[in-house]
């Protein structure tokens, strides 16, 4: 993987590992795309096109999250909890259960956005940053 990750691989494959910076950029791009979609599409068109747009965004989000979770040595299945929390609090949290989901998102932000990946090779592949340095 020579330290570079193809955007198509990041958005459409859950296998392997991804470092923090590309994962942050991909997450911001997906959230930006969702916000732009919400802002531009009317209620009637939203009901029709949402069946195609949201599954694509969720799939791409699951792939990005899985790769980043793999870099931290965690199973990609944790992405399901994180995506459920995003869906629960989008566009703004309301109520106690949404507060709990918000705490899940805070944990995910620290775990995936702040903490570095595992140093060596783990069960999901080699360290994507180490191959850039070698």
Secondary structure by P-SEA (a helix, b strand, c coil): ccccccaaaaacccccccccaaaaaaaaaaaaaaaaaaacccaaaaaacccccaaaaaaaaaaaaaaaaaaacccccaaaaaaaaaaaaccccccaaaaaaaaaaaaaaaaccccccccccccccccaaaaaac
